[in-house]
Amino acid sequence: MDEKEDCVRSKEKSVSSKLMINAYSRKETLAGMKHEGATMTQPVDHSSDGTVNLAELLTRVDNDCELLGELIGVFKEEYPLLLQSLRQSIACGDLLTVEATSHALKGMLAGLSMTDSAAVACRLEKLGRDGKTSELTDALTLLERGVAESLPKLDTWIGEMKL
């Protein structure tokens, strides 16, 4: 498959990603989750590992482990697709999709109190908006690392809470 075909497929996946983002947003709304006053630039009291703010996350879901497990499950299903869309968009220089996908990831990550990763997604969004293509790959690597560190910790916490 050549680069042009990759770009076309990226745009097709972008439409699919937007549908998934809307589904995730509806699930958050139905769950009654709130993000009161925090922004990507404010310092947040993170858990000891610095990747997820567990206290904030539990407050968001009103200590409902089942709901938290469902939200994490939705994220795990959608994140790989959004990540692939982001990779393709960066490779094709499709900065509008980089910006939109990064914005969606920022919201999803913030909703799961993965504030460090959400800040990186915010950076990716801004880089896309500002056309700074030379920094996109490094920022994407940081995002992938942050999420890779956070997800196992979330799984561990969910497991411990169900005991």
C-alpha positions, 0 to 999 in steps of 0.5 A: 500500500502506498502513502496516498492510500494510507492517507485515504484510509487515515481519513476514513478511520478519522470518520470512524474515530469521530463516531467512537469519540461521540460514543465515549462522550455520551458514556461520560455524560450518562455516568455523570462524570465532572471535571470541575475547574481543572485544566491541562496547565494546572498542577494536579495532586497526582498519585504517587506514581505520577501517571494517574490521579486515583483520588480524582478519578474515584471522585469522578465516578463516585467510587463506582468500580463497575463504572470505572471498569466500563470506562477503562474498557471503552478507552482500551477499545478506542485508544488503539484506533485513535492512536493509529489514526494519529500515527497515519495523520502525522505520517500524511501531514494531515494536521487537521486530523492530528489536532482533532484526534489529539483533542479527543484523546486529551478529553478521554485521558483527562476523563480518566485522570491521566493528566500527564498523558492528557497534557501531552495530548494537549501539546499534540493538539497545539502542535497540529494547530500551529503546524509544527510537524517536526515535533509531532513524532516525539510528542506522540512517543511521549503520549504512547509511553504515558498511556502504556505506564498508566493502563496497567496501574488502572487495571491493578487498582480496579482489581484491588478495589473489586476484592 
